Amino acid sequence: MVRVAFVGAGSTVFARNLIGDLNAYPELRGRLSFSLHDIDEQRLRTSEIVANRIAAGLGVSMTVDATTDRRRALDGADYVVTMFQVGGYQPSTVLDFEIPERYGLQQTIADTLGIGGIMRGLRTAPVLIDVSNDISEVAADAVLLNYANPMAINMWALSELGRHPGFGLCHSIPLTAEQLAHDLGIPATELDYTAAGINHMAFYLNLEHQGADVYPALRMLHTRPADAPERGEMGLSDAVRYEVMRRLGYFVAESSEHFAEYTPWFIKRDRPDLVEEFRIPLREYIRRCEVQNTEWEALRARLEDEREELHIPASNEFAPQIIHSIETDTERTVYTNVPNRGHIENLPDGCIVEVPTVVDGTGLHPQHVGSLPPQLAATIQTNLGPQALTVEALKTGDRAHVYHAAMLDPHTAAELDLEQIHRLVNDLLEAHGPYLPAFLQ
C-alpha cells in the first residue's frame, strides 16, 4: 500500500483533484491509502465523503481515514502533502489587505511577497516546521511535498529550522507553458522549455518548437499592453508579463496579477493610469475568496450528494506525478522549490530556487541550471532580501527583522516611507497576534 497524508485536507477541491490524479494511474489503483487531516471538522468530513465517492465511482479499493489529530494522520505515511492556509480568509487574508490599504498600499494577491506575503510567511512557516518535526518522529522515510504559500519563505524556513526536508510544488510553470503554446498556436505538448528562478519569479530560459526558438514569434505577438491576451476563467489581462518580457527579454512563469506586486513598477497610488493601462486587478485575491465563499455551501452539497455526478478533472499537478514516478521507477521531469546548492550559480547558496527536477524510483534530483541572464538574477535578488529577512526573524526571534523585510520589499518601499512601514508592521503584528509565534505577539 502507498499511504498519502494530506495536511489541510479541508481544501476539498484540491484534495479531490490529487486523489483523482493518483487513481488515474493503473499501477497505483488498489494500492492507495489516504489519511486526511484538517482543523476544520466540517470541511474535513466533506473531503472524506468526496474521497470515498471517488473510490466508489471508480470501483477501486481505497482506504480513507480522516482525523483532526495531525500526528495520527502522519503516522506511517509514505508521502505527506501540505496545503493549508493559517488564519484563512477571515481574519488573516482580509487583514493583510485592509490594514495596508489604510496606508495607501494596494495589493493584488498578497500571498508570496509584499507585506501580505511577509505576514503570511510568519503565520505559515512555523506550522510547516511543526509538521516537518512530526514527520521526523512518526514517518521518517516520508517524502514531504509542500503546496502552502508563500512558497519560498516557507521552504527557506523549513530548510533551516525543520527536522525533515521537503520539496515545494507549484503549477505555474506548466500552466504558463500551456498558455504560451496557445498564444503561439502550437500544441502544448510540442512546446519544449527550461525554466528557472525562484517561485513565482521563474523565467523561461528557452522556448522551442520542433527545435526552433519561438521567442522571436512571441515578442512579435504582443507589443503593447492593449494587445496582451486575457487568461482563462478569470478573464484577467496578461499585460504585465508581456511588458516584463519586452523589458527584460524573458517571459515569467507566474500570472500578471501576481507579478505586478513583486516589483515597484506597476502599482503606484500616484499613477492610477498604470493600473488602468496594464489592467491590474487590485484586491483580486479578496474577490476570488468572496466568490468561493459565496458558492461553497452549494458546492459542498453537490460534492456530498450521491445523486450528483462527481466530476474528477485531470489536474496534472506535480505531487501525483512524483508519487507515481517513485513508486513505479518512471523517470520524468517536474519542477520543485529547493535550497540552492549550486543549481543556479548566480543566486545565493541556501535561498529557495525553482528548478527542473528529475524524479524516478530513487527519488527527486534537482538539476544544475548554471547562471541566469544577469538582469533576471538582479530582478530576483530584489525579492530574496525580504524572504531572507522574514526567515531571519523566525530563526532569531528578533522582531526588528520583520521591519527590515518590509523596508526592503520592492512594492512596499516604493509606496511608503520608513515611519509608515514601521507603523504598518506594528499594526499587522498586533492584528495577527494569535496566529504568530510568541515573540511576535
VOPAGU-2260 file (C-alpha; in pm, 1 decimal, decimal comma):
REM VOPAGU-2260
SITE   aa  ch    i         X         Y         Z
SITE  MET   A    0       0,0       0,0       0,0
SITE  VAL   A    1     100,9     361,3     -66,6
SITE  ARG   A    2      -3,7     582,6     224,7
SITE  VAL   A    3     -55,3     950,8     139,1
SITE  ALA   A    4    -130,5    1206,1     411,2
SITE  PHE   A    5    -293,5    1541,2     329,6
SITE  VAL   A    6    -239,4    1818,8     584,8
SITE  GLY   A    7    -500,2    2081,4     507,6
SITE  ALA   A    8    -737,2    1830,2     350,2
SITE  GLY   A    9   -1025,6    2071,2     407,0
SITE  SER   A   10    -918,1    2218,6      73,9
SITE  THR   A   11   -1173,3    1979,3     -68,7
SITE  VAL   A   12   -1149,9    2059,3    -438,8
SITE  PHE   A   13    -770,5    2039,0    -437,6
SITE  ALA   A   14    -777,6    1713,2    -240,3
SITE  ARG   A   15   -1031,5    1571,8    -488,6
SITE  ASN   A   16    -805,9    1661,5    -779,7
SITE  LEU   A   17    -497,3    1499,6    -627,7
SITE  ILE   A   18    -685,1    1182,8    -532,4
SITE  GLY   A   19    -833,5    1167,3    -880,6
SITE  ASP   A   20    -495,0    1211,7   -1047,6
SITE  LEU   A   21    -338,4     935,8    -837,5
SITE  ASN   A   22    -618,9     693,1    -917,5
SITE  ALA   A   23    -579,4     769,9   -1287,5
SITE  TYR   A   24    -255,6     568,3   -1283,5
SITE  PRO   A   25    -339,8     198,3   -1333,4
SITE  GLU   A   26     -26,2      94,0   -1142,7
SITE  LEU   A   27    -148,8     274,9    -829,9
SITE  ARG   A   28    -515,7     177,5    -831,6
SITE  GLY   A   29    -598,1     -51,4    -541,6
SITE  ARG   A   30    -271,9      36,6    -363,9
SITE  LEU   A   31    -367,1     380,7    -228,7
SITE  SER   A   32    -441,4     470,9     130,6
SITE  PHE   A   33    -528,8     831,8     221,7
SITE  SER   A   34    -504,3     996,3     560,3
SITE  LEU   A   35    -685,6    1329,8     569,2
SITE  HIS   A   36    -615,5    1597,0     830,5
SITE  ASP   A   37    -765,4    1938,3     892,6
SITE  ILE   A   38    -860,0    2150,0    1194,4
SITE  ASP   A   39   -1198,5    2233,2    1035,9
SITE  GLU   A   40   -1410,9    1926,9    1112,7
SITE  GLN   A   41   -1690,8    2013,2     871,0
SITE  ARG   A   42   -1465,2    2064,3     571,1
SITE  LEU   A   43   -1265,6    1755,7     668,7
SITE  ARG   A   44   -1585,4    1549,7     670,3
SITE  THR   A   45   -1672,9    1677,7     322,0
SITE  SER   A   46   -1330,7    1577,4     191,7
SITE  GLU   A   47   -1369,8    1231,3     345,2
SITE  ILE   A   48   -1706,6    1189,0     172,0
SITE  VAL   A   49   -1560,9    1304,0    -160,3
SITE  ALA   A   50   -1263,8    1065,8    -131,9
SITE  ASN   A   51   -1494,3     771,9     -65,8
SITE  ARG   A   52   -1719,4     876,8    -354,5
SITE  ILE   A   53   -1416,6     874,9    -585,4
SITE  ALA   A   54   -1331,9     520,6    -476,2
SITE  ALA   A   55   -1691,1     405,2    -524,2
SITE  GLY   A   56   -1723,5     577,6    -860,4
SITE  LEU   A   57   -1404,5     421,6    -991,6
SITE  GLY   A   58   -1477,9      84,6    -833,2
SITE  VAL   A   59   -1139,0      72,2    -663,6
SITE  SER   A   60   -1031,0     -41,5    -320,3
SITE  MET   A   61    -901,0     265,0    -134,5
SITE  THR   A   62    -862,8     326,2     237,8
SITE  VAL   A   63    -964,4     671,5     360,7
SITE  ASP   A   64    -909,5     792,4     718,1
SITE  ALA   A   65    -996,0    1142,8     841,1
SITE  THR   A   66    -875,2    1294,4    1166,1
SITE  THR   A   67    -814,3    1626,6    1337,5
SITE  ASP   A   68    -510,9    1467,8    1507,4
SITE  ARG   A   69    -216,1    1564,8    1287,7
SITE  ARG   A   70      37,7    1317,8    1425,9
SITE  ARG   A   71    -210,2    1035,1    1382,7
SITE  ALA   A   72    -262,7    1140,2    1019,7
SITE  LEU   A   73     111,7    1148,1     957,0
SITE  ASP   A   74     193,8     821,2    1130,5
SITE  GLY   A   75     343,1     576,0     881,7
SITE  ALA   A   76     286,7     797,3     577,1
SITE  ASP   A   77     493,7     738,9     264,2
SITE  TYR   A   78     408,1    1083,5     128,4
SITE  VAL   A   79     288,6    1398,3     303,2
SITE  VAL   A   80     119,4    1675,2     105,2
SITE  THR   A   81      81,8    2007,9     287,2
SITE  MET   A   82    -177,6    2252,0     152,5
SITE  PHE   A   83    -302,7    2461,3     443,0
SITE  GLN   A   84    -361,4    2833,5     496,1
SITE  VAL   A   85    -303,6    2956,6     850,8
SITE  GLY   A   86    -564,3    3212,3     954,9
SITE  GLY   A   87    -780,2    3151,5     647,0
SITE  TYR   A   88    -972,9    3418,0     464,0
SITE  GLN   A   89   -1116,0    3552,4     789,2
SITE  PRO   A   90    -945,6    3706,6     967,2
SITE  SER   A   91    -597,8    3682,9     819,8
SITE  THR   A   92    -632,9    3739,2     445,0
SITE  VAL   A   93    -872,7    4028,2     495,4
SITE  LEU   A   94    -634,9    4191,2     745,2
SITE  ASP   A   95    -342,4    4152,2     503,6
SITE  PHE   A   96    -533,5    4368,6     255,6
SITE  GLU   A   97    -732,9    4609,9     468,1
SITE  ILE   A   98    -460,6    4729,7     705,9
SITE  PRO   A   99    -209,7    4815,2     428,1
SITE  GLU   A  100    -488,9    4994,5     240,0
SITE  ARG   A  101    -518,9    5239,4     532,1
SITE  TYR   A  102    -166,3    5347,0     440,0
SITE  GLY   A  103    -242,8    5369,0      68,9
SITE  LEU   A  104     -70,9    5038,1      -9,3
SITE  GLN   A  105    -267,5    4831,7    -262,0
SITE  GLN   A  106    -210,4    4461,6    -338,8
SITE  THR   A  107    -343,8    4205,0    -582,8
SITE  ILE   A  108    -283,0    3856,6    -431,5
SITE  ALA   A  109     -65,3    3913,5    -121,0
SITE  ASP   A  110      40,0    3551,3     -73,3
SITE  THR   A  111     401,2    3538,4    -194,2
SITE  LEU   A  112     583,5    3864,5    -129,7
SITE  GLY   A  113     483,8    4218,1     -38,6
SITE  ILE   A  114     367,2    4298,0     310,6
SITE  GLY   A  115      90,2    4038,8     276,9
SITE  GLY   A  116     335,0    3765,6     177,1
SITE  ILE   A  117     566,6    3851,6     466,5
SITE  MET   A  118     282,1    3824,9     716,2
SITE  ARG   A  119     155,0    3504,1     562,5
SITE  GLY   A  120     504,9    3358,0     588,9
SITE  LEU   A  121     529,1    3449,1     958,7
SITE  ARG   A  122     198,4    3269,8    1018,9
SITE  THR   A  123     256,9    2966,9     797,7
SITE  ALA   A  124     623,1    2867,2     823,8
SITE  PRO   A  125     608,1    2776,1    1196,0
SITE  VAL   A  126     322,9    2532,1    1127,2
SITE  LEU   A  127     510,3    2376,8     833,9
SITE  ILE   A  128     813,5    2336,1    1060,3
SITE  ASP   A  129     596,2    2164,9    1322,6
SITE  VAL   A  130     464,3    1927,3    1055,3
SITE  SER   A  131     822,4    1854,4     949,8
SITE  ASN   A  132     922,0    1775,8    1305,7
SITE  ASP   A  133     624,4    1543,3    1348,8
SITE  ILE   A  134     717,2    1363,3    1026,4
SITE  SER   A  135    1071,1    1308,7    1153,4
SITE  GLU   A  136     926,1    1123,9    1451,5
SITE  VAL   A  137     636,8     922,9    1305,9
SITE  ALA   A  138     714,2     890,8     931,0
SITE  ALA   A  139    1087,8     937,2     895,2
SITE  ASP   A  140    1102,6     797,2     538,9
SITE  ALA   A  141     815,3    1006,0     403,3
SITE  VAL   A  142     854,1    1243,3     108,9
SITE  LEU   A  143     722,5    1587,3     208,0
SITE  LEU   A  144     558,4    1780,2     -76,4
SITE  ASN   A  145     450,2    2133,9      11,1
SITE  TYR   A  146     193,9    2348,0    -172,0
SITE  ALA   A  147     141,7    2608,6     104,3
SITE  ASN   A  148     234,0    2968,3      19,5
SITE  PRO   A  149     442,4    3179,0      45,6
SITE  MET   A  150     645,6    2900,2    -110,9
SITE  ALA   A  151     995,8    3047,8     -95,0
SITE  ILE   A  152     968,1    3181,5     261,2
SITE  ASN   A  153     810,0    2858,0     384,0
SITE  MET   A  154    1066,3    2630,6     221,1
SITE  TRP   A  155    1357,9    2851,4     330,9
SITE  ALA   A  156    1238,7    2841,6     692,3
SITE  LEU   A  157    1179,6    2466,1     663,4
SITE  SER   A  158    1530,8    2406,1     532,0
SITE  GLU   A  159    1689,4    2592,8     823,5
SITE  LEU   A  160    1455,1    2513,1    1111,5
SITE  GLY   A  161    1273,7    2189,1    1026,2
SITE  ARG   A  162    1395,6    1838,0    1103,1
SITE  HIS   A  163    1257,2    1675,3     788,4
SITE  PRO   A  164    1335,7    1814,8     440,9
SITE  GLY   A  165    1076,9    1877,7     174,2
SITE  PHE   A  166    1011,6    1984,2    -183,1
SITE  GLY   A  167     794,7    2281,1    -274,3
SITE  LEU   A  168     548,7    2239,0    -561,4
SITE  CYS   A  169     370,6    2497,2    -776,7
SITE  HIS   A  170     180,7    2458,9   -1102,8
SITE  SER   A  171     265,6    2799,2   -1252,6
SITE  ILE   A  172     544,8    2680,2   -1486,0
SITE  PRO   A  173     347,2    2409,8   -1674,6
SITE  LEU   A  174      26,5    2615,6   -1677,9
SITE  THR   A  175     200,9    2919,6   -1821,4
SITE  ALA   A  176     368,5    2698,3   -2081,8
SITE  GLU   A  177      23,1    2581,3   -2191,3
SITE  GLN   A  178     -89,7    2943,0   -2219,1
SITE  LEU   A  179     214,8    3038,7   -2425,2
SITE  ALA   A  180     159,0    2744,5   -2659,0
SITE  HIS   A  181    -198,8    2866,1   -2708,0
SITE  ASP   A  182     -77,2    3219,1   -2784,9
SITE  LEU   A  183     169,8    3079,4   -3037,2
SITE  GLY   A  184     -85,9    2848,9   -3197,4
SITE  ILE   A  185     105,0    2527,0   -3131,9
SITE  PRO   A  186       6,8    2214,6   -2934,0
SITE  ALA   A  187     109,4    2242,7   -2570,2
SITE  THR   A  188     276,8    1900,7   -2587,8
SITE  GLU   A  189     509,3    2030,1   -2860,7
SITE  LEU   A  190     645,2    2328,9   -2667,0
SITE  ASP   A  191     985,7    2248,2   -2518,8
SITE  TYR   A  192    1121,3    2470,2   -2243,9
SITE  THR   A  193    1350,5    2511,9   -1946,5
SITE  ALA   A  194    1250,3    2749,7   -1668,4
SITE  ALA   A  195    1436,4    2851,7   -1355,0
SITE  GLY   A  196    1449,4    3120,5   -1088,4
SITE  ILE   A  197    1250,2    3145,8    -766,4
SITE  ASN   A  198     887,5    3057,3    -707,5
SITE  HIS   A  199     656,7    3297,6    -892,9
SITE  MET   A  200     963,3    3461,9   -1042,6
SITE  ALA   A  201    1098,5    3181,9   -1259,6
SITE  PHE   A  202    1167,8    3269,1   -1622,5
SITE  TYR   A  203    1161,2    3055,9   -1937,0
SITE  LEU   A  204    1526,6    3044,6   -2034,7
SITE  ASN   A  205    1437,7    2881,3   -2364,7
SITE  LEU   A  206    1116,3    2818,0   -2555,1
SITE  GLU   A  207    1134,2    2590,5   -2858,9
SITE  HIS   A  208     901,6    2422,1   -3105,2
SITE  GLN   A  209    1049,0    2137,9   -3309,9
SITE  GLY   A  210    1397,7    2266,8   -3232,6
SITE  ALA   A  211    1328,5    2627,7   -3333,1
SITE  ASP   A  212    1338,4    2922,5   -3091,5
SITE  VAL   A  213     985,1    3066,6   -3058,9
SITE  TYR   A  214    1080,2    3372,5   -2852,6
SITE  PRO   A  215    1100,5    3594,4   -3166,2
SITE  ALA   A  216     744,8    3496,1   -3257,4
SITE  LEU   A  217     625,9    3553,3   -2900,5
SITE  ARG   A  218     778,8    3900,6   -2891,1
SITE  MET   A  219     604,7    3990,0   -3216,9
SITE  LEU   A  220     262,1    3884,2   -3092,7
SITE  HIS   A  221     207,1    4142,2   -2821,2
SITE  THR   A  222     398,5    4466,4   -2841,3
SITE  ARG   A  223     163,3    4688,4   -2638,0
SITE  PRO   A  224     -41,1    4630,5   -2318,6
SITE  ALA   A  225    -363,6    4656,0   -2516,3
SITE  ASP   A  226    -252,6    4358,3   -2728,0
SITE  ALA   A  227    -195,4    4124,6   -2433,9
SITE  PRO   A  228    -438,6    3830,0   -2410,2
SITE  GLU   A  229    -682,6    3761,3   -2131,6
SITE  ARG   A  230    -634,0    3443,0   -1936,1
SITE  GLY   A  231    -862,7    3151,2   -1864,4
SITE  GLU   A  232   -1172,3    3150,7   -1648,0
SITE  MET   A  233   -1056,5    3458,6   -1456,8
SITE  GLY   A  234   -1054,8    3668,5   -1773,4
SITE  LEU   A  235    -757,3    3869,4   -1648,5
SITE  SER   A  236    -512,9    4058,2   -1865,4
SITE  ASP   A  237    -158,8    3934,1   -1917,5
SITE  ALA   A  238     -25,5    4280,0   -1999,9
SITE  VAL   A  239     222,9    4290,2   -1711,0
SITE  ARG   A  240     408,0    3976,1   -1817,9
SITE  TYR   A  241     431,1    4078,5   -2180,4
SITE  GLU   A  242     568,4    4415,6   -2075,4
SITE  VAL   A  243     824,3    4244,1   -1849,2
SITE  MET   A  244     931,1    4023,4   -2140,8
SITE  ARG   A  245     967,5    4331,5   -2359,3
SITE  ARG   A  246    1192,8    4497,7   -2099,7
SITE  LEU   A  247    1388,0    4200,5   -1960,2
SITE  GLY   A  248    1385,0    3970,5   -2262,7
SITE  TYR   A  249    1226,6    3665,0   -2098,9
SITE  PHE   A  250     875,1    3554,1   -2003,8
SITE  VAL   A  251     797,4    3498,6   -1635,6
SITE  ALA   A  252     609,1    3188,5   -1522,1
SITE  GLU   A  253     355,0    3349,9   -1292,0
SITE  SER   A  254      42,3    3545,4   -1371,5
SITE  SER   A  255      38,4    3919,1   -1428,7
SITE  GLU   A  256    -177,7    3981,6   -1122,2
SITE  HIS   A  257      83,8    3807,1    -909,5
SITE  PHE   A  258     391,0    3957,9   -1069,4
SITE  ALA   A  259     260,2    4316,0   -1056,5
SITE  GLU   A  260     313,3    4328,6    -678,8
SITE  TYR   A  261     665,0    4180,7    -673,9
SITE  THR   A  262     819,9    4490,4    -830,4
SITE  PRO   A  263     795,6    4871,2    -788,8
SITE  TRP   A  264     687,6    4925,5   -1149,9
SITE  PHE   A  265     314,3    4876,2   -1186,3
SITE  ILE   A  266     107,1    4956,3    -875,0
SITE  LYS   A  267     154,0    5318,7    -773,6
SITE  ARG   A  268    -102,9    5526,2    -585,3
SITE  ASP   A  269       3,5    5842,3    -770,8
SITE  ARG   A  270     -16,2    5666,0   -1109,4
SITE  PRO   A  271    -365,0    5516,8   -1144,5
SITE  ASP   A  272    -311,9    5533,3   -1519,4
SITE  LEU   A  273     -61,7    5245,2   -1490,4
SITE  VAL   A  274    -315,9    5025,4   -1312,6
SITE  GLU   A  275    -564,1    5102,9   -1589,7
SITE  GLU   A  276    -315,6    5064,5   -1876,7
SITE  PHE   A  277    -190,0    4726,8   -1758,0
SITE  ARG   A  278    -535,6    4621,1   -1634,8
SITE  ILE   A  279    -409,5    4524,6   -1289,8
SITE  PRO   A  280    -685,5    4368,5   -1074,1
SITE  LEU   A  281    -633,5    4523,1    -729,8
SITE  ARG   A  282    -771,6    4313,6    -440,7
SITE  GLU   A  283    -803,1    4018,9    -680,1
SITE  TYR   A  284    -747,3    3752,1    -412,8
SITE  ILE   A  285   -1018,2    3906,1    -195,3
SITE  ARG   A  286   -1256,2    3889,9    -490,6
SITE  ARG   A  287   -1173,6    3524,1    -555,0
SITE  CYS   A  288   -1219,8    3429,9    -190,4
SITE  GLU   A  289   -1554,5    3608,8    -171,5
SITE  VAL   A  290   -1678,7    3423,3    -480,3
SITE  GLN   A  291   -1558,5    3088,6    -343,5
SITE  ASN   A  292   -1710,5    3152,9      -0,9
SITE  THR   A  293   -2043,2    3252,7    -155,2
SITE  GLU   A  294   -2051,5    2936,7    -364,9
SITE  TRP   A  295   -1908,6    2695,1    -107,4
SITE  GLU   A  296   -2228,5    2570,3      56,4
SITE  ALA   A  297   -2388,2    2491,8    -278,1
SITE  LEU   A  298   -2068,4    2323,3    -396,0
SITE  ARG   A  299   -2038,2    2125,7     -73,5
SITE  ALA   A  300   -2393,5    1998,7    -113,6
SITE  ARG   A  301   -2320,3    1882,8    -468,2
SITE  LEU   A  302   -1994,7    1715,8    -366,8
SITE  GLU   A  303   -2164,3    1523,5     -84,8
SITE  ASP   A  304   -2484,3    1432,9    -273,7
SITE  GLU   A  305   -2454,5    1080,5    -413,3
SITE  ARG   A  306   -2727,0    1160,5    -666,4
SITE  GLU   A  307   -2499,7    1421,4    -823,8
SITE  GLU   A  308   -2234,1    1313,4   -1070,5
SITE  LEU   A  309   -1889,5    1370,5    -919,5
SITE  HIS   A  310   -1665,6    1539,5   -1172,7
SITE  ILE   A  311   -1297,4    1448,1   -1130,3
SITE  PRO   A  312   -1085,0    1662,0   -1362,7
SITE  ALA   A  313    -725,0    1579,2   -1451,9
SITE  SER   A  314    -526,6    1848,9   -1273,7
SITE  ASN   A  315    -175,9    1745,1   -1384,2
SITE  GLU   A  316     -36,0    1860,8   -1051,3
SITE  PHE   A  317     320,2    1755,2    -973,1
SITE  ALA   A  318     252,1    1564,3    -648,1
SITE  PRO   A  319      70,8    1270,6    -814,6
SITE  GLN   A  320     335,4    1258,3   -1089,2
SITE  ILE   A  321     612,5    1243,7    -828,1
SITE  ILE   A  322     441,1     968,3    -630,8
SITE  HIS   A  323     381,8     766,3    -948,0
SITE  SER   A  324     744,4     806,9   -1061,8
SITE  ILE   A  325     888,3     696,5    -729,2
SITE  GLU   A  326     650,2     401,4    -691,1
SITE  THR   A  327     695,0     274,1   -1048,3
SITE  ASP   A  328    1051,3     393,5   -1123,5
SITE  THR   A  329     917,8     603,3   -1411,8
SITE  GLU   A  330    1155,8     885,4   -1495,5
SITE  ARG   A  331    1003,3    1227,7   -1563,0
SITE  THR   A  332    1096,2    1591,0   -1510,5
SITE  VAL   A  333     896,9    1815,0   -1279,1
SITE  TYR   A  334     976,9    2149,1   -1113,1
SITE  THR   A  335    1049,6    2180,2    -742,7
SITE  ASN   A  336    1144,4    2453,4    -496,5
SITE  VAL   A  337    1457,5    2355,1    -306,3
SITE  PRO   A  338    1755,9    2517,5    -129,8
SITE  ASN   A  339    2009,6    2642,3    -382,3
SITE  ARG   A  340    2311,9    2414,2    -371,5
SITE  GLY   A  341    2480,3    2543,4    -683,6
SITE  HIS   A  342    2174,3    2473,4    -900,4
SITE  ILE   A  343    2167,2    2842,0   -1005,2
SITE  GLU   A  344    2518,7    2975,6    -987,3
SITE  ASN   A  345    2447,1    3347,6    -966,5
SITE  LEU   A  346    2190,1    3325,4    -685,6
SITE  PRO   A  347    2292,4    3287,9    -318,1
SITE  ASP   A  348    2357,8    2948,5    -166,2
SITE  GLY   A  349    2067,9    2837,3      50,9
SITE  CYS   A  350    1797,6    3058,0     -97,8
SITE  ILE   A  351    1499,5    2867,9    -238,2
SITE  VAL   A  352    1517,4    2821,1    -614,0
SITE  GLU   A  353    1269,3    2666,5    -856,6
SITE  VAL   A  354    1448,6    2432,3   -1094,6
SITE  PRO   A  355    1387,6    2129,4   -1318,8
SITE  THR   A  356    1393,3    1811,9   -1111,9
SITE  VAL   A  357    1430,0    1456,9   -1239,4
SITE  VAL   A  358    1226,5    1206,5   -1039,8
SITE  ASP   A  359    1245,5     827,7   -1060,5
SITE  GLY   A  360    1244,6     528,5    -830,9
SITE  THR   A  361    1541,6     664,3    -638,1
SITE  GLY   A  362    1373,3     995,0    -550,6
SITE  LEU   A  363    1389,8    1358,1    -660,2
SITE  HIS   A  364    1704,3    1505,3    -813,2
SITE  PRO   A  365    1712,4    1885,1    -868,1
SITE  GLN   A  366    1915,3    1973,1   -1175,6
SITE  HIS   A  367    2202,9    2213,8   -1232,0
SITE  VAL   A  368    2090,2    2514,1   -1437,6
SITE  GLY   A  369    2402,1    2732,2   -1441,7
SITE  SER   A  370    2383,9    3111,2   -1437,9
SITE  LEU   A  371    2072,7    3310,1   -1520,0
SITE  PRO   A  372    2093,5    3612,0   -1750,6
SITE  PRO   A  373    2223,3    3892,0   -1524,7
SITE  GLN   A  374    1911,7    4108,5   -1549,9
SITE  LEU   A  375    1697,4    3814,9   -1432,9
SITE  ALA   A  376    1926,7    3733,8   -1142,2
SITE  ALA   A  377    1926,2    4100,7   -1038,1
SITE  THR   A  378    1546,4    4119,9   -1051,2
SITE  ILE   A  379    1520,1    3804,0    -841,5
SITE  GLN   A  380    1767,5    3944,7    -587,3
SITE  THR   A  381    1518,2    4220,9    -502,5
SITE  ASN   A  382    1280,8    3951,7    -372,5
SITE  LEU   A  383    1543,2    3744,2    -192,4
SITE  GLY   A  384    1618,7    4014,1      65,5
SITE  PRO   A  385    1266,0    4029,8     210,7
SITE  GLN   A  386    1243,6    3648,9     202,0
SITE  ALA   A  387    1574,4    3607,0     385,7
SITE  LEU   A  388    1487,8    3865,8     649,7
SITE  THR   A  389    1146,4    3709,0     716,0
SITE  VAL   A  390    1321,5    3377,5     773,4
SITE  GLU   A  391    1581,1    3553,3     991,3
SITE  ALA   A  392    1300,1    3685,7    1211,8
SITE  LEU   A  393    1173,6    3329,3    1255,9
SITE  LYS   A  394    1524,2    3195,9    1325,4
SITE  THR   A  395    1631,6    3460,1    1577,9
SITE  GLY   A  396    1303,1    3574,4    1729,6
SITE  ASP   A  397    1408,4    3931,6    1652,4
SITE  ARG   A  398    1104,5    4143,0    1563,6
SITE  ALA   A  399    1334,0    4404,3    1402,6
SITE  HIS   A  400    1390,2    4175,1    1105,9
SITE  VAL   A  401    1019,9    4192,8    1019,6
SITE  TYR   A  402    1059,8    4568,2     980,8
SITE  HIS   A  403    1373,5    4509,5     773,9
SITE  ALA   A  404    1191,2    4267,0     543,6
SITE  ALA   A  405     913,4    4519,8     482,2
SITE  MET   A  406    1163,5    4803,4     432,8
SITE  LEU   A  407    1331,7    4610,4     152,0
SITE  ASP   A  408    1017,5    4479,3     -14,3
SITE  PRO   A  409    1013,7    4640,2    -362,6
SITE  HIS   A  410     645,9    4735,8    -373,5
SITE  THR   A  411     613,7    4844,1      -9,0
SITE  ALA   A  412     930,5    5053,8     -22,5
SITE  ALA   A  413     817,7    5224,8    -343,2
SITE  GLU   A  414     493,5    5342,0    -180,9
SITE  LEU   A  415     567,5    5411,5     187,0
SITE  ASP   A  416     834,0    5592,3     388,1
SITE  LEU   A  417    1022,1    5427,2     674,3
SITE  GLU   A  418     795,3    5555,5     950,6
SITE  GLN   A  419     484,9    5440,2     764,1
SITE  ILE   A  420     639,1    5096,2     711,4
SITE  HIS   A  421     724,1    5068,0    1080,0
SITE  ARG   A  422     370,8    5159,4    1187,2
SITE  LEU   A  423     215,5    4930,9     927,1
SITE  VAL   A  424     418,6    4634,4    1050,6
SITE  ASN   A  425     319,0    4707,1    1410,7
SITE  ASP   A  426     -49,0    4724,3    1313,8
SITE  LEU   A  427     -29,8    4393,4    1126,7
SITE  LEU   A  428     163,0    4211,0    1400,2
SITE  GLU   A  429     -89,6    4323,8    1658,2
SITE  ALA   A  430    -384,8    4222,7    1440,3
SITE  HIS   A  431    -240,7    3878,8    1358,5
SITE  GLY   A  432    -119,3    3813,1    1712,6
SITE  PRO   A  433    -295,1    3479,2    1783,2
SITE  TYR   A  434    -157,1    3325,4    1463,3
SITE  LEU   A  435     203,9    3439,2    1511,6
SITE  PRO   A  436     497,4    3293,7    1705,7
SITE  ALA   A  437     508,9    3409,5    2067,4
SITE  PHE   A  438     798,0    3652,0    2010,0
SITE  LEU   A  439     587,2    3848,9    1762,1
SITE  GLN   A  440     266,6    3866,3    1965,5
